[in-house]
Amino acid sequence: MAGPVQSIERAAAILRLLAGGPRRLGLGEVAASLGLAKGTAHGILRTLQHVDFVEQDAATGKYQLGAALLHLGTSYLDVNELRSRSINWADALAARSGEAVRLGTPLEGNVLVIHHVFRPDDTLQTLDVGSLLPLHASSLGKVLLAFGTAPLEPALEVGLEAYTRHTLVVPEQLTRALAEIRELGWAAEVQEMSMGEAGVASPIRGHGGLVVGAISLSGPVERICDSQGRPRPSLITLLREAARAISRDLGATRW
């Protein structure tokens, strides 16, 4: 029987090292921690980066686990900085609003749900962690598109799928909606992904004010919206307060 493949063992060791804590590591730190030559460590990191298992911070050159690992299971979710710093605020938001809370980040032209707090009642609900949502038809996705966290052009190139008769499928309409979201600071979707359902979302910012994810409230349209089909201001206030709190924990300045 063939023995273990050394390069795979080393790649696994690097991934475990990066998963061991919330901070990013530089090339020298990775090499020294695992007893590898810098050239060897750099080659493995470049390969892992190519398949999106590792990401390199453009400003510092340091490495962290990549978003693609999120879709392989929940093990990385526990060390994902955005999720870990959001959990308490998301739980509190669900309790205060009475609605379901989701956190999302972009992944391969969709929104990846990285955390989900059930609506605090006795209704049957399904855990959505790991689910992929459409960018143009979800409040989470609209926030990511509006603030440039997810690129708009690829979505337009493949076409905007209609999930209901309310889905924005005309590029000009979506572009106008995204401009309004940037002005308001929050996004809504009312029966655009599923009839009878609505949601509102707000951006989560990290260092430098860059939007790194989004947080949303969602539920039956009659709970999220008023009789005119407009999102309830009280829910928007609670949502934006939670988004600001998470952003502060992630190092964002006042915004």
C-alpha positions in Angstrom: 0.0 0.0 0.0 1.3 3.4 -0.9 2.3 5.7 1.9 0.9 9.2 2.6 1.5 12.0 0.1 3.8 14.5 1.8 2.5 17.6 0.0 -1.1 16.8 1.0 -0.1 16.2 4.6 1.7 19.6 4.6 -1.3 21.4 3.0 -3.6 19.8 5.7 -1.2 21.0 8.4 -1.3 24.6 7.0 -5.1 24.5 7.0 -5.2 23.3 10.6 -2.8 26.0 11.6 -4.8 28.7 10.0 -8.0 27.3 11.5 -6.5 27.3 15.0 -7.2 31.0 15.7 -8.9 34.1 14.4 -5.8 36.0 13.3 -4.1 35.9 10.0 -0.6 34.4 9.7 2.3 35.6 7.5 4.5 33.3 5.4 7.3 33.3 7.9 5.0 32.4 10.7 3.5 29.5 8.8 6.9 28.2 7.7 8.3 28.4 11.2 5.3 26.8 12.9 5.5 23.8 10.7 9.2 23.5 10.2 9.0 24.1 6.5 11.3 26.1 4.2 9.7 29.4 3.2 9.8 28.3 -0.5 7.9 25.1 0.3 5.3 26.8 2.4 4.8 29.6 -0.2 4.2 27.0 -2.9 1.6 25.2 -0.9 -0.1 28.4 0.1 -0.2 29.6 -3.5 -1.9 26.3 -4.5 -4.4 26.5 -1.7 -5.1 30.1 -2.6 -5.7 29.1 -6.3 -8.5 26.7 -5.2 -9.9 29.3 -2.7 -9.1 27.3 0.4 -6.8 30.1 1.5 -7.1 33.9 1.1 -4.3 36.4 1.3 -4.9 39.9 2.7 -3.9 42.4 0.1 -2.7 45.0 2.7 -0.6 42.8 5.0 0.2 39.8 2.8 -0.9 37.5 5.6 -3.1 34.4 5.1 -6.4 33.1 6.4 -8.8 30.3 5.5 -10.7 30.9 2.3 -14.5 31.1 1.8 -14.6 28.0 -0.3 -14.0 25.9 2.8 -17.3 27.1 4.2 -19.2 25.1 1.7 -17.4 21.9 2.7 -19.0 21.7 6.1 -19.5 23.5 9.4 -16.0 23.0 10.9 -14.7 26.3 9.5 -17.8 28.2 10.5 -16.8 28.0 14.2 -13.5 29.9 13.4 -14.9 32.2 10.9 -14.3 35.7 12.4 -17.5 37.2 11.0 -19.7 34.5 12.4 -18.0 34.2 15.8 -18.3 37.9 16.4 -21.9 38.0 15.2 -23.4 35.2 17.1 -24.4 37.0 20.3 -25.7 40.0 18.4 -27.7 37.8 16.0 -29.3 35.9 18.9 -30.2 39.2 20.6 -31.7 40.5 17.4 -33.9 37.5 16.9 -35.1 37.8 20.5 -35.9 41.5 20.2 -37.5 41.3 16.7 -39.3 38.0 17.0 -38.0 37.1 13.5 -35.4 34.8 12.0 -31.9 36.2 11.5 -29.3 35.1 8.9 -25.8 36.2 8.2 -24.5 35.9 4.6 -21.3 36.3 2.7 -20.6 36.0 -1.1 -19.6 32.7 -2.6 -19.4 31.7 -6.2 -22.1 34.1 -7.4 -24.4 33.5 -4.6 -25.0 34.3 -0.9 -23.7 31.7 1.5 -25.7 31.6 4.8 -23.0 31.3 7.5 -25.3 31.6 10.5 -29.0 31.3 11.1 -31.0 32.0 14.2 -34.6 30.6 14.3 -37.6 32.8 14.8 -38.2 32.5 18.6 -41.6 30.7 18.4 -42.8 27.1 18.1 -43.2 27.0 14.3 -41.3 24.3 12.3 -38.2 25.8 10.8 -35.2 24.4 8.8 -31.6 25.4 9.5 -30.2 27.2 6.5 -26.5 27.3 7.4 -24.6 26.4 4.3 -27.5 27.2 1.9 -26.9 29.3 -1.1 -29.3 32.2 -1.9 -29.5 34.2 -5.1 -27.8 37.6 -5.0 -30.5 39.6 -6.9 -33.5 38.0 -5.2 -32.5 38.1 -1.5 -32.1 41.1 0.8 -28.7 39.7 1.9 -27.6 39.5 -1.7 -28.8 42.9 -2.7 -26.7 44.4 0.1 -23.6 42.5 -1.1 -24.2 43.7 -4.7 -25.0 47.3 -3.7 -21.8 47.8 -1.7 -19.5 45.9 -4.1 -18.8 42.9 -1.9 -20.2 40.7 -4.7 -19.6 41.7 -8.3 -22.7 42.6 -10.3 -21.4 41.9 -13.8 -21.3 38.1 -13.5 -24.8 38.0 -12.3 -26.0 40.1 -15.3 -24.0 37.9 -17.7 -25.7 34.7 -16.7 -29.1 36.3 -16.5 -31.4 37.2 -13.6 -33.6 34.3 -12.8 -37.2 35.0 -11.9 -38.2 33.2 -8.7 -41.6 34.9 -8.5 -43.4 37.6 -10.5 -41.8 40.2 -8.1 -38.2 39.2 -8.8 -36.1 42.0 -10.3 -35.0 40.5 -13.7 -34.4 43.6 -15.7 -30.8 44.9 -15.3 -31.8 48.5 -15.3 -34.4 47.9 -12.5 -31.8 46.1 -10.4 -29.2 48.7 -10.9 -31.7 51.4 -9.7 -32.6 49.3 -6.7 -28.9 48.9 -5.7 -28.4 52.7 -6.0 -31.3 53.2 -3.6 -29.9 50.6 -1.2 -26.6 52.5 -1.1 -28.5 55.6 -0.2 -30.7 54.1 2.4 -28.1 51.8 4.0 -30.3 48.7 3.9 -32.1 46.4 1.5 -35.5 44.7 1.3 -37.0 41.9 -0.7 -40.7 41.5 -0.6 -41.9 38.2 -2.2 -39.0 38.3 -4.7 -37.6 34.9 -3.8 -40.6 33.2 -2.3 -44.3 34.3 -2.3 -45.5 35.2 1.1 -42.0 35.8 2.5 -40.1 39.1 3.0 -36.8 40.2 4.4 -34.6 43.2 5.2 -30.8 43.3 5.4 -28.1 45.6 6.4 -24.3 45.6 5.6 -21.7 44.5 8.1 -18.4 46.4 7.8 -14.9 45.5 8.8 -11.6 47.4 8.9 -11.6 50.5 6.7 -15.4 50.4 6.5 -15.4 47.8 3.7 -18.6 45.7 3.7 -17.6 42.1 4.5 -21.1 40.5 4.9 -24.7 41.2 5.7 -27.3 40.4 8.3 -31.0 40.0 7.7 -34.4 39.6 9.3 -36.9 37.5 7.4 -40.4 36.0 7.8 -43.9 36.2 6.6 -44.6 39.3 4.6 -47.3 40.4 7.0 -44.9 40.4 9.9 -42.0 42.1 8.1 -44.1 44.7 6.2 -46.9 47.0 7.0 -50.3 47.0 5.2 -48.7 49.0 2.3 -46.0 46.3 1.7 -43.3 48.5 3.2 -40.7 47.1 5.7 -41.6 48.1 9.3 -39.4 50.9 10.5 -39.1 49.3 14.0 -37.5 46.2 12.4 -35.1 48.2 10.3 -34.0 50.1 13.4 -33.3 46.9 15.3 -31.5 45.4 12.3 -29.2 48.4 11.7 -28.3 48.6 15.4 -27.2 45.0 15.3 -25.2 45.5 12.1 -23.4 48.5 13.6 -22.6 46.6 16.8 -21.1 43.7 14.8 -19.2 46.1 12.6 -17.7 47.8 15.7 -16.6 44.4 16.9 -14.9 43.7 13.6 -12.9 46.9 13.8 -15.0 49.3 11.7 -14.9 52.9 12.7 -18.1 54.9 13.3 -20.5 54.8 10.3 
